[in-house]
C-alpha cells in the first residue's frame, strides 16, 4: 500500500532530519555552510535540466534517477527527462546521478573509504550538479543523495510507507552545492517484514540494503554449517554434552567448519556477509578442552573469537586464491554464552584499564580480525532503560570492553518482547534509542541493527513512529527523539495529531510509572497482564483513538483522500488497544461487541501484515480461538 498526500505545511519549523549538522563530538560528520538556492531549476512548467545516468548505470543508480523524477513530478507537475550518457547533449544542464563519465572527468573527488556504504556527496560545478555515493557496486549512497536533494528542493520527507511529505511548488531553485554527508552508523537495519524485504521501503527509510547479506547463513547458523545429523555419530566430541551447541575449541571441527563454509560462500557469489553464530540457547560447551580454552582466553566469548579468527582466515585464504576480487565479512554474536568480552579483570571481577583508560584484551589471539563483525546482542538487558542505566551497568561495561578486542562492532538490539503476546504492546524504549545510539557512537560502534518481529511479520504498536525516529537517529545520532516523534505525529495525523500525541504520551507515562514503581522489566518475559495494562488504561487509549477518528471528520467531505489516508493510520494504532481488550477484558463485552472487535482487528492485521502476536505465535490462531469462544 502506498499513499501519497500533499499536506499543508503546518507552520511548524521542519525538523532538519536531512541536515548533516556538524558537531565536534561526531567524528564522521562533515558538511558545508548552507547557502541560498538561486539557480533556476523548474519554473512555470519548464526546466533546462535533465537527469543524467551512465549507459551502464547500476540498478540503484537507475532507481535513484527514477525516484528523483517521480517525486519532483509529484511536487511540481514537471517530469524531468532521464538521459543516458551516450545521448547527452553538449549544452544541456544535468543532474548527474552516480558514477557517470561526466563525474569521472569533472575532477570532483570520490573518496570511497570516506563515503563508506552509505555516505554521499552533492557537488555543483557550473550549472551542473553531481549526486553520488561511493563507487562500491552497491550505490545506496547515490540513492540517499537524491533524497537529500529532494528534501532541499521540495521539502520531501519519507515518514513511513503511509506518509510521504513534500510541498507543491511551481518554482524550484537549487543552491550551490559542496556537501558531504556521512551517517553516524555506516550500516543501519530494522528487522521487520517490510524492513527486511521491501527494497523501496528500506531505501526510502535510508536503511542499508540487505542484498550483501547471505540469505542462507543469517541468524543462529552453527548447525547449518555442521549439521548434527550428519556429524554427531562420527564426531560426538565436536558438540557439547547436550548436543545443542558446537564445541568451539575443537580444532578438527573448526577445519571442517571452514571447509563447509567455503561451499556456502561459493553458492552465494554476490554476498559479502555471512553470519556464524551459536544456536539460540543459553549453553556453551563445558568439555575439558573448552574449560582450558576459557582459562586461557578469559571467557567463552574469547573462545568464539579465536574460532572466528581461524575460520575467517581459512576462508580468506581460499578467497585470495580463487576469487581474489571478492571481500567477505563474517558476523558473530556476543549473545548468551558468548556475551562477555575476553578482557582482563582484577580479582574482584572489575575490568582493568591501562594508563590511557583502555580495556586490555586477555591475549592477542582474542582480538578479532578486521572482517569479523561483532554483533553486540544483549537480549537479557532491560531494553526499556538506556544501556548506561544503573540496571544495565554491566552491559555498558561489556559494550565498552568489547571495543578492546573488536574494531567492527554492531549494536544489535531488540525492540520487541519475544514472550507470549509480546508483539502486541510497544516496548517503552522510545527516546532510549537516542541515548543508546550516542553511547554506541562514542564507543566506536559502526553499525546499528534494531530487531522487531523478524522478516515474517510487520508490527503495529507505534512501530512506524519508532522506525522513523530510529532511522533518523542512526543517520544522525545528534537529532532529538522527542522532536522527531512530535514531527512524525503532526505530519502523519494532521487534525488527529493532538489525540495521537496524547496516545503516545499516555502510553509511555504509564509504562514508565508502572515499571519504575513495581521494579519490573517489561521488555522481556511474559508481561501481558491486566496488572500491567489495567482496563482504565486500555479505555483511555481506546478513547483517544476514537477522538482521533472524530477529529478527521472535518476532511471527510472536502478531502476524502486525506480522510481515508489518516483513518488507515489510526486503524493501525487501534490494533494495540483492541488486542488488549480481547485478550484481557473479553468478559466486559457482549458477544456482539467482541465479534465486531475481532472482525476489525482481523482486517487491520491483514491490511498491515501483522501476522504474529509473539515470536512463533500466529495471529490467525489467536483470532480463531476468540471466534470459537463467541
Ligand atoms: Zn568443548
Boltz pocket constraint, residues with backbone or C-beta under 6 A from the ligand:
constraints:
  - pocket:
      binder: B
      contacts: [[A, 237], [A, 239], [A, 240], [A, 246], [A, 247], [A, 248], [A, 249], [A, 250], [A, 285], [A, 286], [A, 287], [A, 288], [A, 289], [A, 290], [A, 291]]
      max_distance: 6.0
